[in-house]
Amino acid sequence: MKLIIEPTDGYEVVGSGSVFTFYQKPIKIKIEESDPKENDMYILFKFLDDISTTEPDVKTTVDDSTIIISLVNYNNVLGTGTKDPFRIGTSGDNYLYLHFRVYGATEKSDKLLHYTIFTQKKSIEDGESVKL
């Protein structure tokens, strides 16, 4: 038997997974380009805590070919993450989207990250910003 995720409504799943942090260290995902003329892309998830508030927050920056997603106060056993996929870049003639959820019991516990990366042809529609 083979599991195949079929594209729907113009979107295709190109990567999906679950990974635990190792002693609260960041998680780095590499998106390899099939075209050697294109640069590989990286997504770096950092897990931070802000004792001045209990509210979760996300801060996103770009450093060269790395998208740095700093997740602040993501310490909910029921999960915290994106409500909708958000656009993180392009690959050839496709937009790339990311959707994720993080589970963690306390600020000192390891986190469980579930993520899915989608593509969509550029001609369909533009992406939206992060919604938490």
C-alpha positions in Angstrom: 0.0 0.0 0.0 1.2 3.5 -0.8 -0.1 6.8 0.7 -0.4 9.7 -1.8 -1.7 13.1 -0.8 -3.6 14.5 -3.8 -3.6 18.2 -4.7 -6.9 19.9 -4.0 -8.2 23.3 -5.1 -4.8 24.3 -6.5 -2.8 23.4 -3.4 -0.3 20.5 -3.1 1.3 19.2 0.1 5.0 19.0 -0.5 6.2 18.3 3.0 4.6 17.5 6.3 5.9 16.1 9.6 6.1 16.1 13.3 9.3 16.6 15.4 10.1 17.1 19.0 12.7 19.6 20.1 15.8 18.3 21.7 16.2 20.0 25.1 14.3 23.0 23.8 16.8 23.6 20.9 15.5 25.3 17.7 14.2 23.1 14.8 15.5 23.8 11.3 13.7 22.5 8.2 15.5 22.6 4.8 13.5 23.0 1.6 15.7 21.7 -1.2 15.1 23.2 -4.6 15.0 20.8 -7.5 16.4 23.5 -9.9 20.1 23.9 -9.2 19.8 27.6 -10.2 17.5 28.2 -7.2 18.8 28.5 -3.6 17.6 26.1 -0.9 15.4 27.7 1.7 15.4 27.1 5.5 12.8 27.5 8.2 14.2 27.9 11.7 11.7 27.6 14.6 12.9 29.2 17.8 11.1 28.7 21.1 11.3 31.6 23.5 9.6 32.6 26.8 8.6 36.0 27.9 7.8 36.1 31.7 6.2 39.5 31.4 3.2 38.0 29.7 1.5 34.7 29.2 0.1 35.5 25.8 1.6 33.6 22.8 3.3 35.7 20.1 5.2 35.1 16.9 8.0 37.1 15.4 9.2 36.4 11.9 12.4 37.6 10.3 14.4 36.7 7.2 18.2 36.2 7.2 19.5 35.5 3.7 17.8 32.2 2.8 16.4 31.4 6.3 13.0 32.4 7.6 13.3 32.7 11.4 10.1 32.1 13.2 10.4 33.0 16.9 7.6 31.4 18.9 7.1 33.2 22.2 5.2 31.5 25.0 4.1 28.5 23.0 3.4 26.4 26.1 -0.1 25.1 25.7 -0.7 21.4 26.0 -3.8 21.9 23.7 -1.5 23.5 21.0 -0.8 26.9 19.6 -0.2 27.7 16.0 -1.5 29.2 12.7 -5.2 29.4 12.0 -4.5 29.4 8.3 -1.5 28.6 6.1 0.6 31.7 5.3 2.9 32.4 2.4 6.7 32.0 3.2 8.2 32.4 -0.3 8.3 31.1 -3.8 9.8 28.1 -5.6 9.9 28.3 -9.4 6.4 29.3 -10.5 4.8 28.3 -7.1 4.1 30.1 -3.9 5.1 28.2 -0.7 2.9 28.2 2.3 3.4 27.0 5.9 0.9 25.8 8.4 2.0 24.6 11.9 0.9 23.8 15.5 3.1 23.5 18.6 2.3 21.5 21.7 4.2 22.0 25.0 3.2 21.5 28.6 5.5 24.2 30.2 8.2 26.6 29.3 10.9 24.1 30.2 9.4 21.1 28.4 10.3 20.0 24.9 7.9 21.1 22.2 6.2 19.0 19.6 5.9 20.7 16.2 3.5 19.6 13.5 4.0 21.3 10.2 2.8 21.2 6.6 4.3 22.9 3.6 2.1 23.6 0.6 2.6 24.9 -2.9 0.2 26.8 -5.1 0.6 28.0 -8.7 1.4 31.8 -8.7 -1.5 32.5 -11.1 -4.2 31.5 -8.6 -4.1 34.0 -5.8 -1.9 35.9 -3.4 -1.0 34.7 0.1 -2.0 36.2 3.4 -0.1 37.2 6.5 0.2 35.1 9.6 -3.0 34.7 11.6 -2.7 33.4 15.2 
